[in-house]
Amino acid sequence: MEDKQRSVSRGKRAQQFAADPVVVEVLAALEQKYVSDWKSSKPNEEDKRQQAYQRLQMLEDFKVELTIFISDGRIASRQLEKDAAV
C-alpha cells in the first residue's frame, strides 16, 4: 500500500513538472539546439554530430522516464481506488 501511495505521489509530482510551462520550454529549446547542432555540423565534424545525437537520445530518455513515472502513478492510483472499494 505504501509503495502504491509513493507511486501516486511521485506520478503527480512528475505530471506537475512535465506540465510546467518553463520545463516544456526548456525541453523544446534543448531539442531545438541539439537538432541545430546536428544540422549545422560540417562533414568532418563527426564528433559534433555524435554528441548532438547522444544528447537528443538522453533528452528522449528523460521524457520517456518522466512519462513512465506519470503512468505508474495513475496505475497505482487506480489500484488504490479498487482496493478501497473492496
Wavefront OBJ file of the C-alpha trace (Angstrom):
o trace
v 0.000 0.000 0.000
v 2.785 2.401 0.925
v 4.589 1.707 -2.374
v 1.400 2.478 -4.292
v 0.941 5.738 -2.404
v 4.551 6.630 -3.117
v 3.989 5.926 -6.819
v 0.857 8.065 -6.836
v 2.683 10.951 -5.161
v 5.695 10.628 -7.460
v 3.427 10.434 -10.511
v 1.561 13.587 -9.502
v 4.816 15.463 -8.994
v 6.101 14.208 -12.338
v 2.866 15.347 -14.023
v 3.141 18.803 -12.472
v 6.771 19.018 -13.549
v 6.024 17.870 -17.104
v 3.158 20.366 -17.413
v 5.161 23.319 -16.114
v 5.466 25.834 -18.988
v 9.083 26.598 -18.125
v 10.011 22.909 -18.223
v 8.186 22.471 -21.538
v 10.035 25.484 -22.931
v 13.425 24.278 -21.694
v 12.955 20.802 -23.158
v 11.850 22.256 -26.501
v 14.793 24.669 -26.532
v 17.257 21.878 -25.804
v 15.793 19.692 -28.526
v 15.948 22.551 -30.995
v 19.563 23.285 -30.021
v 20.661 19.672 -30.412
v 18.947 19.320 -33.789
v 20.503 22.601 -34.896
v 23.949 21.428 -33.750
v 23.497 18.242 -35.746
v 22.240 20.019 -38.881
v 24.906 22.706 -38.779
v 27.779 20.264 -38.394
v 30.275 20.085 -41.209
v 31.098 16.798 -42.935
v 34.329 16.436 -40.938
v 32.631 17.122 -37.577
v 31.631 13.572 -36.744
v 32.141 14.143 -33.022
v 29.789 17.131 -33.043
v 27.067 15.093 -34.770
v 27.604 12.164 -32.429
v 27.339 14.403 -29.362
v 24.177 16.050 -30.687
v 22.661 12.630 -31.349
v 23.592 11.372 -27.892
v 22.126 14.467 -26.271
v 18.903 14.052 -28.224
v 18.740 10.441 -27.083
v 19.302 11.414 -23.449
v 16.618 14.072 -23.719
v 14.235 11.480 -25.148
v 15.185 9.021 -22.389
v 14.369 11.708 -19.824
v 10.959 12.333 -21.389
v 10.198 8.617 -21.531
v 11.189 8.095 -17.899
v 9.051 11.057 -16.841
v 6.106 9.584 -18.749
v 6.661 6.235 -17.038
v 6.544 7.897 -13.599
v 3.269 9.604 -14.562
v 1.788 6.396 -15.917
v 2.889 4.338 -12.909
v 1.272 6.906 -10.628
v -2.024 6.688 -12.498
v -1.970 2.887 -12.373
v -1.196 2.908 -8.650
v -3.998 5.405 -8.071
v -6.496 3.135 -9.826
v -5.256 0.159 -7.823
v -5.693 2.058 -4.563
v -9.222 3.038 -5.603
v -10.054 -0.585 -6.360
v -8.545 -1.731 -3.055
v -10.605 0.873 -1.172
v -13.818 -0.241 -2.913
v -13.367 -3.830 -1.789
l 1 2 3 4 5 6 7 8 9 10 11 12 13 14 15 16 17 18 19 20 21 22 23 24 25 26 27 28 29 30 31 32 33 34 35 36 37 38 39 40 41 42 43 44 45 46 47 48 49 50 51 52 53 54 55 56 57 58 59 60 61 62 63 64 65 66 67 68 69 70 71 72 73 74 75 76 77 78 79 80 81 82 83 84 85 86
